[in-house]
Amino acid sequence: MRALCTRAAFLIAAVWVIVSIAFLCVYALPGDPARLVLGQRATPEALAEFRLRAGLDEPLYRRYVAFLRRTAELDFGESLVQRRPVQDLILERAPQTAGLIAAAVASVLVFSFVLPILLRLLGTRSGLRVFERFWAGAAVAPPYVLAVVVLAIFAGWLNWVPAIFEPSQLRSWALPALVLAAYPTAIVLRLFHQQMEQAFNSPYVLRARAMGFSERRILLSEVLPNALTTALAALANGLAFFVTGTFFVEVVFGISGLGGLTYDAIRNKDIALLVGLCIVFAVSITAISVTLEAALRFLNPRLREAHA
């Protein structure tokens, strides 16, 4: 209970810091926020109207309190380009990004944990090494380069998947998910493989073999509980990659998600939309990381004892 309260306090503090940094980046840095938002060609009348509407004539502390209140209500203002509430734009695009990230995480779990365990049960250790080298080679290329290459091969040359992304078609999600999962899969798979090898050579596994336990029972009851924790922790620490990777993957594959929305906000200098997206991304990553860390402490008794 004490550890849970500590993590909850950390989450609240992290959210406050993220929101405060977003406020400082827009309203407290040197320069004119109205000029930054509206551009150099804005008329004095437009600048004055924007300052009045945004409350820029008020003291900084009042603007800060108002910003915290609006953020707590998920009110990020109105997009300067699309003239729509930022909250509505984020809610419209979020399901596609969430689906892409979920598919990528599922791919990592399958290729980093499920298949290696099956290959180990089948006794094909050489196949596991080839599998690991394949993902290591795929992870060398940056996500946007890998996305262009696989799209040209599987959509343009082999015609296995549609070149234009269709959310209703399941096969349209395969390539984006695999591209987004390539780098985390290479890292987690290699770490999980190393932890399994160390566990198989450990004294408690040698003792289990001496007692006549089968290799299947040793793998499932002795090796996995000790090898999974470190690999899952690496996956939790790499969650930020899934978010940043969506920027490139969504643009290349034409997915109408938050990554593409962020790209449009940067290109159009839509500050209100960009601030809202940054807050949503940062808070989501922090919340998921804290939740997974708490889950790892619950699953691993040694972590609970160390924390106590």
NORCOR-V341410 format. One record per helix or strand of 2 or more residues. SS is the DSSP state (@ for helix, = for strand). FROM is the first residue (numbers start at 1). TO is the last residue. If there is no record, write none. Layout:
ss=SS from=FROM to=TO
ss=SS from=FROM to=TO
This chain:
ss=@ from=2 to=28
ss=@ from=33 to=38
ss=@ from=44 to=54
ss=@ from=60 to=72
ss=@ from=86 to=122
ss=@ from=125 to=138
ss=@ from=143 to=157
ss=@ from=172 to=200
ss=@ from=203 to=210
ss=@ from=215 to=237
ss=@ from=239 to=253
ss=@ from=258 to=268
ss=@ from=271 to=299
ss=@ from=301 to=307
